[in-house]
Each structure stands twice: as structure tokens, then as C-alpha cells.
Amino acid sequence: MALSAAERDGAAAPAEMLVRIAVAYCDFAAQNLEVWRALFEHRMEPGRDIPEWAISEQMELFGHIYRPLAALFPNRSPAQLSVTARSLFSAVHGMVALGLEQKLIAVPIEALRSEVATIVRAMVTGLAG
């Protein structure tokens, strides 16, 4: 997976690893738009539960974010780290979703990677302050 490759791409400080992961997510979505849409836009029929494998894969996605956050903020509880991981993912996912849809309010696609990196750095800096 693209996020695992970003983690294997050499040692990095936890904050920079979060940036790498976010940019890799952005790149994956841009290069695999239909697959990415299938992952995040699919809705189950009413009354049908999400399959356990799908939940497991989404939790694995958050693990990529959780690990560097845990290194950055060792005094936070697992519950706090989990909420922060989901919040950070949501921020990046929203930027990517709007950018790839090229909505009026979206960051232009040619600037998206840089802006995703900037927002991740800003969030981590803010959380550390």
C-alpha cells in the first residue's frame, strides 16, 4: 500500500512521517481516483452491516497516522490519539476530496500536495504548542 511505502522510504521524525503519509495518500487518490472513490464513497444497503474486513482495513489506515502521533505525544491516552488521528485524516481527506473533484473552493490540484503537507505541519505544530 502507498502509506506503507511512505513509511519505508527512510527514517524521518514523526512529524515529517505524518507529512509523508499525507502526501502519499494524496498521490494515491490522484493516481487511483476510481479505486479511491470506491473505497470512500460506497454505501451499504440499509440494514446491512459493514463487513468486518472493511472495518479492519480502515483501522489499518488510521494505524499509519496513529504511530507517529503516539511518538510525538507520548503522554496522550490511546483514546486521545485515536481522535487526533481521525481528525488529521479528516482534514487531509477533505482537502484531497475537494481538490480531486475540482470544486470551486478546492485547492488547485497542482498545489494540493504542498498544501496537504502545510496543513499537516501546522496541525502538528499547533498540537505540540
PERA-V324127 format. One line per field, one symbol per residue. ss: DSSP state (h for helix, s for strand, l for the rest). phi: phi as a letter, one per 30 degrees, with the letter a starting at -180 (. if undefined). burial: 1 if it has 24 or more other ideal C-beta (glycine too) atoms within 12 Angstrom, else 0. A space follows every 50 residues. Layout:
# PERA-V324127
ss: ???
phi: ???
burial: ???
This chain:
# PERA-V324127
ss: lhhhhhhhlllllhhhhhhhhhhhhhhhhhhlhhhhhhhhhlllllllll lhhhhhhhhhhhhhhhhhhhhhlllllhhhhhhhhhhhhhhhhhhhhhhh hlllllllhhhhhhhhhhhhhhhhhhhhl
phi: .ddddddddjdadedddddedddddededddbeddedddccdbddeicdd deddddddddedddddedddddbddddeddddddddddedddedddeddd dhdedddeedceedddddddddddddddd
burial: 01100100000001101111111111111100000100010000000000 00000000001111111111011000000010011011101111111011 00000010000110111011101100100
